[in-house]
Amino acid sequence: MKSWPYPRVAAHRGGGTLAPENTLAGLCVGAGFGHTMVEFDAKLSADNIAFLLHDDTVERTSNGRGAAAQLRYAQIAALDAGSWCDPRFEDEHMPTLAEAAQCCREEGLAANVEIKPCVGRDKDTGRIVAAETAKLWKKTPGQPPLLSSFSFEALAAAREAAPDLPRGLLFERVPDDWRAQTEALVCVSLHADHRHLDQALVARIKEAGLFVLAYTVNELERARELALWGVDTICTDRIDLIGPHALDG
């Protein structure tokens, strides 16, 4: 079994709760706390530009309205995606995947790129995001970006488009057929909601030759418990409370 090349702690959506999610400011805030790995969400605009956003619509994290899949990226880029979090982030925008890659290079960040397709766009999103990720990080030293998704179809398309990039299948609650699904996608890791993990399940996943990433862990005691069980990386919103070296040793 190959070694896991990623840090023990990843900053959720860049800056956790301390910065607007899925923005360049968020990535920089994560790096500012010493973190060396960030997780963020990538989807497609109406004109097939890969950019960072978690939701299918832009309302929650910007001053805009509407479905992302129906907006061209020029419209999305013009939105204020920072003020909702804190006035000091006013005019922060939703960056392209290319901008995020450049920021990760500048800040020395490893990336977990979660492929987050809008409804009905699984295959296209998986294909385009994976192909761009492979191209954007091609000459970047360090760990390769880790692709993940809740969508089996998106991750299958990602495998076809960028077979050399490592993949992790995301679940909220790990299903009975997790082994068949991860084997079909040739995954290196399984990512799951920590609330539905127990020590025995983690052991079974590890015995199958998979690494484990648990999300979204915001209590240090729980993070340490998961690490003792063998979880390889925890993803956290509390990047201030669970520091980059909190699980070392």
N, C-alpha and C positions, 0 to 999 in steps of 0.2 A: 504494500500500500504506500503510495507516495505521501510525502509530508504535506501538511496544510500550509500554504505560503502566506496566509493572511493573518492580520493581527487578531488578538483575542477580543477586541472591542471595535465596533463600527458605529459611526455617528449616523443616526437615522435621518434621512432626508437632508443631510448636510450638517445643519446646526442644531438638530433636535428641536427643543422648545425655545431655544435662545435666539433664533433668527427665523426669518421667513423660509419655510420649507422649499426645497427644490429651486434654490436661487444660488447665484455665485456668492452672494454675501453669506448664505448659509454654509456653503462649502468652506469659505474662509474662516468663519467662526469655528467650525469643527476643527480645522487645522490650528486655529489660535489656541485651542485648549489642548493641543499636543496630539490630537488623534491623527492616525496615519491611514485610516480607511473610512470612506463615506459610502452610504447607500443613498441612491436617488432613483426616481421614477422617470421613465422615458416613454413618450407616446408620439403620435403623429398628428400634425395639423391637417387641414383640408387639402393643402398643397404638398402633403407628404414630407414636411420638414420634421425631423426628429427633435423634440424639445422636452424640457422637464416640467412635468405636472403629474400629480397623483390622481385627481378626480377626472371624471368625464366632462365636467363643466368647469368654467373658470370663476364662478361666483365666490366660492369659499375663500380663495386665496388671491383674489384681485378685485379691482374696481369694475371689472367687466361683467358681461352676461353672455350666456349661450353655451352651446356644446362645442368643445374643442375640435371635434371632427368636422364641424361646419365653419370654422374660422380659419382663414389663411394666416400663415405665421406672421406676416407684417401686422395684422390686426392684433394678434396675441402679444407680440413684442412691444406694442405701444401701451399695454396695460400696466398699471401700477400694481405690482405683485408683492409689495413690501409693507405698505402702510397698515394693512390689517393686523400685522404682527406688532409693529412699533413705528411711531412717526419717523424715527431716525433712519428707517429703511425705505422712506418714500422714493418712489420711482424705480425701485429695484424691479427688474423684469424677469420673465420666464425665459431662461437661456436656452439656446440650441444645445444639442448634444455636443457639437463641436466646441462651443464656448466652455461647456463643463469639462470636456477633456483637456482643454488648454489650462483651465484653472487647476485641475488635478495635477497636471505636469508641474505647474509653477509652485504649487503648495506641497508637492511630494506625497500625494494621496493615492492610495489604492482605491479602486472603485468597484462597488457592487451595483451594476446597472440592472434595475428591475424593469423588465419590459411590461408596460401597463397599457394594453390595447383598449381603445374605445370599443363599444359593442359592435361586433361584426367585422372588426378590423384585425383580428388576431394574427392571421397569416402574414398580412402585409406589414404589420408592426414588427413582428418577430424578425422577418426577413430584413427590413430596412434598418432597424435599430442594430441588429447583430452585424450586418455588413458594414455599417458606419463605425460601429465600435471597433471592429477589427482594423479598419483603415486608420481611424483616429489614434489608436494606441499602438500602431504597428511598430514604431521606433521608440516607444517609451520604455525606459529601463524599469526593472522591478517586476512586481507581480502582474500578470495579465488581468484585465478586467473580468470579473465574475458576472456572468449573465444569470438572471433568475426571472421567474414568472409564475403566477398562479395558473396561467393558461398553458395547457399541454400543447395545444395547436401552435401557439406563438413560439414556444420553446423548441418545438419540432422544426418550425421554419427557421429559427435561429441556428439550430444545429446544421441545417442544410446550407445556410448562407455563410456561416463562420464556424466550421467544424472544429477548428483548433482552439476556440475559446472555451473555457470551462463553464459548465452549466449546473444550476441548482434549481430543483423544482420546489415551488412554494406551496405550502398548505396552511390552512388555519388549524384544522384538526386532522392529524395524519390518518389517511384512510387505510383500510385493510390491504388494498392492492398497491401500497406505496412502492414495494419492491419491483413489481412489474412495470409500473410507470417510470420509475427512475432508470431502470435497466433499458427500457425502450428508447429513452432519450440520451442514454450513456451519460448520466449525470455524475458529477463528482461529489455533490452535496445535496442534502435535504434541508429545507428551511421551514420552520414551523413556529406557530404561536406558542410561546413558552408556557402559557397557561394550560395547554393540553399535552404537555410533555411530562413523563415520569422517568425515573431512573431505568426501569426495565426496558421501556420503549427506546430510550437513547442507546442503551446497550445493544438492542437488536439492530438498530440502524447502523451503528458503528461496526457490528459484526458482519454486516452485509458489505462492508468496504466503503461506506459513505461517510463524509464529514457532516457535521450538524451545525447549522446556524439557527439561533433562537431569537425571535423578535417579540414584542418590543419591551425590553427588560429595563425597568426604571428604578429598581431597588437593589442596592449593592449586595445585600444579604442573599437575595434570590439569584443574582448574577453569579455569586461565588458558589452557590449550591449547584447551579447548572454546570459550571466549570468542573466541579468535583465529579459530576455525573459523566463528564466527557464531552460536553458541548464545546465545539471548537471556537466559535465566535458568537458573541451576543451583540445584538443591535439595540441601541438605546437612544431615547430622547433626552435623558439626563446626562448629557456629555460633561457636565460640570461635576456631578456626583460620582459617576462611574468613569474614571479617568482612563487614559490609554494603557496604563500599566496596573490597573486595579486588580486584574486577574492573573498577573504574572506569578510565576513560582509554583 
